[in-house]
Each structure stands twice: as C-alpha cells, then as structure tokens.
Amino acid sequence: MQFRRASSTPVVINIAPLVDVVFLLVIFFAVSTTFLESAGLELTLPTSSSSAASSPREITVAVSKDGLLHLEGQQMSEDSLATELTDRLAATDEKLVLLRADEETPHGTVVRIMDLAREAGATGLTIAARRDAE
C-alpha cells in the first residue's frame, strides 16, 4: 500500500484585498461626510430625542422668535420669501427645504412658512431640532 505524502506548503490567508476594501470604506465615509452650516441668526431650536443629518442641497429657511424670516442667511418678508423659494426650487432637482424655527416662534408662523414652502414646490420639508442631552 502506498501513502501520499502530506503537502509541506503552508496555508496563507492573503489580507491585501481586505486592506483594500477597508481603505475604500474609509475614503467613502470621509468624502460623504457633511458639515452643518448655520446662518448668523441666533435660534434656540426645540429638542428632539432623534435627529437626522441634513442634506447640503436643502434650502434653509430660518424663523426667529420675533417672526423674522431668513432664506440662506438673507432677511426677507413673507412675500419675497415665497417668490425666492419658488425661483430656487425651480432651479434645483431636489426640492428640499430645511425649516429652522426658534422654539418660541408662534405655531401659526411655522405653519404659514410650511405652507409657503409647499406652495413654492417643495417636495420635502425637514424641521430642524437639536438632540436631547441624555
């Protein structure tokens, strides 16, 4: 009876593809990270237990507790806001609006701005909030 000799070649796991995949993931997350830009308006945002990151392509509307409106940092009236929102939303593919209202802003004002955004052609509306300190 003849027996085969065991192979003396050691088994090696090549980790080069694993390193490549991890490196690509690091690059992906570094490139896709967004940073929040805030207008110069001082707002006290309401708190929320959950929050989502905003898209850099959103059009930001800020409302102070005094009812002052700011579109991307520029102060304007409700009429000019409606016109400007319509123009900006028509010029972009993603029709998203981010509403940053102070927590002391009257509810009626916030609802009016939400209606303006919807009438201007916004398909998505996000209301900004700060995360609860747990």
Backbone as CSV, one residue per row, in Angstrom:
resi,resn,N_x,N_y,N_z,CA_x,CA_y,CA_z,C_x,C_y,C_z
1,MET,0.825,-1.158,0.000,0.000,0.000,0.000,0.881,1.237,0.000
2,GLN,0.499,2.164,-0.835,1.302,3.359,-0.990,0.523,4.566,-0.424
3,PHE,1.142,5.356,0.477,0.517,6.536,1.077,1.035,7.800,0.421
4,ARG,0.131,8.797,0.327,0.573,10.095,-0.203,1.270,10.873,0.890
5,ARG,2.232,11.624,0.456,2.933,12.470,1.414,2.123,13.746,1.631
6,ALA,2.093,14.221,2.844,1.395,15.472,3.162,2.126,16.626,2.505
7,SER,1.366,17.550,2.001,1.939,18.715,1.343,2.638,19.575,2.384
8,SER,3.810,20.038,2.064,4.574,20.855,3.013,4.365,22.353,2.764
9,THR,3.435,22.688,1.877,3.161,24.088,1.592,2.232,24.633,2.673
10,PRO,2.652,25.691,3.381,1.793,26.233,4.452,0.605,27.006,3.858
11,VAL,-0.492,26.982,4.574,-1.692,27.707,4.157,-1.551,29.164,4.605
12,VAL,-1.720,30.098,3.664,-1.561,31.519,3.966,-2.837,32.247,3.537
13,ILE,-3.358,33.087,4.414,-4.518,33.914,4.081,-4.010,35.278,3.647
14,ASN,-4.337,35.645,2.427,-3.882,36.919,1.882,-4.837,38.017,2.346
15,ILE,-4.333,39.001,3.119,-5.196,40.059,3.635,-5.129,41.342,2.794
16,ALA,-4.406,41.328,1.708,-4.311,42.523,0.859,-5.691,42.966,0.340
17,PRO,-6.568,42.063,-0.129,-7.894,42.520,-0.557,-8.720,43.116,0.594
18,LEU,-8.565,42.571,1.793,-9.267,43.104,2.946,-8.811,44.529,3.248
19,VAL,-7.531,44.776,3.185,-6.995,46.116,3.416,-7.518,47.079,2.353
20,ASP,-7.599,46.629,1.112,-8.127,47.472,0.033,-9.580,47.857,0.291
21,VAL,-10.390,46.906,0.708,-11.806,47.178,0.967,-11.960,48.151,2.134
22,VAL,-11.223,47.952,3.205,-11.294,48.846,4.367,-10.858,50.254,3.975
23,PHE,-9.808,50.371,3.184,-9.334,51.675,2.727,-10.394,52.374,1.876
24,LEU,-11.065,51.633,1.003,-12.124,52.221,0.190,-13.300,52.690,1.052
25,LEU,-13.626,51.933,2.097,-14.696,52.359,3.008,-14.322,53.643,3.742
26,VAL,-13.085,53.738,4.168,-12.627,54.963,4.843,-12.736,56.160,3.901
27,ILE,-12.332,55.997,2.660,-12.431,57.079,1.676,-13.887,57.445,1.444
28,PHE,-14.759,56.457,1.306,-16.186,56.718,1.073,-16.778,57.543,2.204
29,PHE,-16.545,57.143,3.452,-17.126,57.868,4.577,-16.505,59.250,4.745
30,ALA,-15.237,59.405,4.423,-14.601,60.719,4.508,-15.179,61.674,3.471
31,VAL,-15.459,61.190,2.280,-15.984,62.039,1.211,-17.469,62.343,1.424
32,SER,-18.217,61.404,1.949,-19.661,61.600,2.080,-20.063,62.314,3.368
33,THR,-19.120,62.659,4.223,-19.428,63.370,5.457,-19.839,64.799,5.134
34,THR,-20.907,65.272,5.777,-21.355,66.640,5.564,-21.198,67.422,6.858
35,PHE,-21.007,68.707,6.709,-20.880,69.585,7.853,-22.042,70.564,7.833
36,LEU,-22.641,70.790,8.984,-23.778,71.690,9.077,-23.290,73.133,9.067
37,GLU,-23.910,73.921,8.218,-23.623,75.339,8.201,-24.829,76.044,8.778
38,SER,-24.577,76.974,9.663,-25.662,77.672,10.325,-25.638,79.135,9.928
39,ALA,-26.819,79.690,9.701,-26.912,81.111,9.392,-26.521,81.910,10.637
40,GLY,-26.279,83.170,10.475,-25.860,84.017,11.583,-26.983,84.357,12.540
41,LEU,-28.147,83.805,12.346,-29.297,84.102,13.188,-29.244,83.245,14.446
42,GLU,-29.408,83.881,15.608,-29.386,83.149,16.868,-30.746,82.500,17.110
43,LEU,-30.782,81.181,17.103,-32.012,80.436,17.329,-31.815,79.463,18.475
44,THR,-32.850,79.264,19.250,-32.870,78.197,20.240,-33.795,77.135,19.677
45,LEU,-33.209,76.093,19.110,-34.010,75.050,18.475,-34.683,74.185,19.524
46,PRO,-35.875,73.689,19.222,-36.513,72.746,20.142,-35.719,71.448,20.197
47,THR,-35.881,70.720,21.278,-35.125,69.475,21.416,-35.925,68.303,20.866
48,SER,-35.186,67.265,20.486,-35.786,66.049,19.965,-34.933,64.874,20.394
49,SER,-35.567,63.730,20.619,-34.794,62.548,21.015,-34.146,61.875,19.816
50,SER,-34.584,62.206,18.612,-33.955,61.669,17.409,-33.757,62.814,16.440
51,SER,-32.720,62.712,15.657,-32.469,63.744,14.651,-31.807,63.099,13.461
52,ALA,-31.907,63.761,12.314,-31.311,63.257,11.078,-30.394,64.317,10.512
53,ALA,-29.378,63.888,9.805,-28.456,64.829,9.175,-29.130,65.506,7.994
54,SER,-28.798,66.768,7.797,-29.389,67.483,6.680,-28.565,67.305,5.424
55,SER,-29.246,67.425,4.336,-28.605,67.317,3.033,-28.028,68.666,2.647
56,PRO,-26.841,68.708,2.045,-26.267,70.002,1.677,-27.047,70.698,0.578
57,ARG,-27.957,70.017,-0.085,-28.722,70.613,-1.171,-30.055,71.189,-0.708
58,GLU,-30.307,71.170,0.587,-31.544,71.725,1.103,-31.483,73.249,1.120
59,ILE,-32.623,73.868,0.902,-32.732,75.315,1.010,-33.168,75.606,2.440
60,THR,-32.392,76.423,3.157,-32.638,76.661,4.567,-33.432,77.940,4.784
61,VAL,-34.539,77.810,5.529,-35.354,78.949,5.932,-35.303,78.996,7.452
62,ALA,-34.881,80.149,8.003,-34.806,80.314,9.452,-35.857,81.329,9.888
63,VAL,-36.518,81.031,11.014,-37.540,81.913,11.567,-37.171,82.190,13.018
64,SER,-36.994,83.482,13.361,-36.653,83.843,14.738,-37.916,83.908,15.580
65,LYS,-37.736,84.040,16.890,-38.906,84.114,17.771,-39.702,85.384,17.540
66,ASP,-39.069,86.400,16.922,-39.762,87.643,16.598,-40.493,87.561,15.268
67,GLY,-40.357,86.462,14.558,-41.027,86.285,13.275,-40.209,86.749,12.088
68,LEU,-38.930,87.091,12.292,-38.072,87.498,11.185,-37.703,86.277,10.352
69,LEU,-37.788,86.400,9.035,-37.513,85.292,8.123,-36.164,85.493,7.454
70,HIS,-35.410,84.414,7.350,-34.112,84.440,6.677,-34.050,83.257,5.717
71,LEU,-33.723,83.536,4.479,-33.524,82.489,3.475,-32.047,82.426,3.174
72,GLU,-31.405,81.326,3.580,-29.956,81.150,3.399,-29.184,82.340,3.974
73,GLY,-29.632,82.859,5.136,-28.933,83.942,5.812,-29.348,85.338,5.399
74,GLN,-30.228,85.461,4.417,-30.658,86.765,3.924,-32.070,87.051,4.440
75,GLN,-32.237,88.201,5.155,-33.538,88.535,5.731,-34.495,88.993,4.639
76,MET,-35.764,88.560,4.751,-36.779,88.954,3.771,-38.170,88.837,4.362
77,SER,-39.148,89.396,3.649,-40.548,89.327,4.074,-41.169,88.019,3.577
78,GLU,-42.399,87.746,4.015,-43.076,86.514,3.582,-43.327,86.507,2.082
79,ASP,-43.719,87.648,1.520,-43.990,87.721,0.077,-42.736,87.451,-0.745
80,SER,-41.622,88.104,-0.351,-40.387,87.883,-1.099,-39.841,86.478,-0.850
81,LEU,-40.120,85.916,0.332,-39.707,84.538,0.611,-40.419,83.574,-0.325
82,ALA,-41.720,83.781,-0.519,-42.480,82.900,-1.414,-41.926,82.963,-2.829
83,THR,-41.637,84.154,-3.309,-41.102,84.325,-4.665,-39.715,83.704,-4.789
84,GLU,-38.859,83.992,-3.817,-37.483,83.479,-3.855,-37.459,81.958,-3.730
85,LEU,-38.304,81.399,-2.869,-38.377,79.937,-2.732,-38.827,79.286,-4.036
86,THR,-39.819,79.879,-4.683,-40.302,79.348,-5.961,-39.179,79.323,-6.990
87,ASP,-38.415,80.421,-7.065,-37.309,80.506,-8.023,-36.216,79.486,-7.717
88,ARG,-35.841,79.397,-6.446,-34.751,78.474,-6.078,-35.162,77.016,-6.229
89,LEU,-36.390,76.692,-5.880,-36.844,75.306,-6.019,-37.000,74.911,-7.476
90,ALA,-37.354,75.869,-8.335,-37.472,75.571,-9.762,-36.105,75.302,-10.377
91,ALA,-35.062,75.878,-9.792,-33.716,75.741,-10.344,-32.982,74.489,-9.859
92,THR,-33.556,73.726,-8.937,-32.874,72.555,-8.392,-33.684,71.286,-8.644
93,ASP,-32.971,70.166,-8.708,-33.633,68.879,-8.900,-34.268,68.377,-7.608
94,GLU,-33.530,68.536,-6.507,-34.045,68.091,-5.217,-34.761,69.257,-4.569
95,LYS,-36.023,69.131,-4.400,-36.855,70.220,-3.894,-37.073,70.044,-2.389
96,LEU,-35.982,70.240,-1.639,-35.999,70.043,-0.195,-35.812,71.365,0.528
97,VAL,-36.583,71.570,1.591,-36.489,72.786,2.397,-36.244,72.375,3.839
98,LEU,-35.281,73.054,4.480,-34.981,72.845,5.897,-35.504,74.049,6.652
99,LEU,-36.428,73.835,7.574,-37.028,74.909,8.358,-36.390,74.918,9.740
100,ARG,-35.713,76.021,10.052,-35.073,76.198,11.356,-35.839,77.289,12.089
101,ALA,-36.740,76.896,12.979,-37.563,77.853,13.723,-37.184,77.823,15.192
102,ASP,-37.112,79.001,15.797,-36.843,79.107,17.223,-37.960,78.419,17.987
103,GLU,-37.656,77.859,19.153,-38.683,77.137,19.904,-39.763,78.065,20.441
104,GLU,-39.508,79.365,20.484,-40.506,80.320,20.954,-41.279,80.972,19.804
105,THR,-41.016,80.539,18.569,-41.752,81.060,17.420,-43.199,80.576,17.503
106,PRO,-44.164,81.475,17.276,-45.569,81.041,17.323,-45.844,79.935,16.302
107,HIS,-46.681,79.002,16.702,-47.008,77.845,15.864,-47.603,78.280,14.528
108,GLY,-48.440,79.298,14.553,-49.067,79.781,13.329,-48.052,80.259,12.307
109,THR,-46.981,80.898,12.775,-45.936,81.374,11.867,-45.228,80.197,11.207
110,VAL,-44.921,79.171,11.991,-44.237,77.991,11.447,-45.123,77.305,10.406
111,VAL,-46.406,77.172,10.688,-47.328,76.523,9.750,-47.443,77.347,8.469
112,ARG,-47.479,78.678,8.613,-47.550,79.553,7.431,-46.326,79.373,6.541
113,ILE,-45.136,79.268,7.134,-43.909,79.076,6.363,-43.909,77.697,5.712
114,MET,-44.422,76.688,6.410,-44.525,75.352,5.822,-45.448,75.375,4.602
115,ASP,-46.554,76.102,4.701,-47.474,76.231,3.561,-46.805,76.962,2.394
116,LEU,-46.040,78.019,2.713,-45.319,78.753,1.660,-44.362,77.825,0.916
117,ALA,-43.643,76.993,1.673,-42.685,76.077,1.054,-43.395,75.064,0.163
118,ARG,-44.515,74.535,0.630,-45.266,73.551,-0.153,-45.820,74.194,-1.433
119,GLU,-46.365,75.409,-1.311,-46.897,76.113,-2.482,-45.802,76.497,-3.467
120,ALA,-44.580,76.713,-2.962,-43.458,77.083,-3.822,-42.939,75.884,-4.610
121,GLY,-43.355,74.676,-4.232,-42.947,73.494,-4.985,-42.055,72.532,-4.230
122,ALA,-41.911,72.723,-2.915,-41.070,71.820,-2.123,-41.741,70.455,-2.019
123,THR,-40.962,69.402,-2.256,-41.490,68.045,-2.113,-41.092,67.428,-0.786
124,GLY,-40.119,68.041,-0.110,-39.688,67.553,1.191,-39.436,68.715,2.120
125,LEU,-39.866,68.576,3.371,-39.689,69.625,4.367,-39.146,68.979,5.633
126,THR,-38.004,69.486,6.089,-37.391,68.995,7.306,-37.418,70.099,8.336
127,ILE,-37.809,69.778,9.560,-37.817,70.754,10.633,-36.611,70.468,11.530
128,ALA,-35.747,71.470,11.673,-34.514,71.297,12.435,-34.805,71.253,13.923
129,ALA,-34.053,70.436,14.626,-34.142,70.342,16.095,-32.770,69.958,16.606
130,ARG,-32.529,70.264,17.858,-31.270,69.824,18.452,-31.537,68.582,19.275
131,ARG,-30.545,67.727,19.372,-30.698,66.448,20.059,-30.726,66.652,21.560
132,ASP,-31.575,65.880,22.238,-31.666,65.907,23.697,-30.337,65.560,24.322
133,ALA,-29.995,66.213,25.416,-28.825,65.823,26.199,-29.275,64.766,27.180
134,GLU,-28.838,63.539,26.939,-29.301,62.426,27.769,-28.316,62.096,28.849
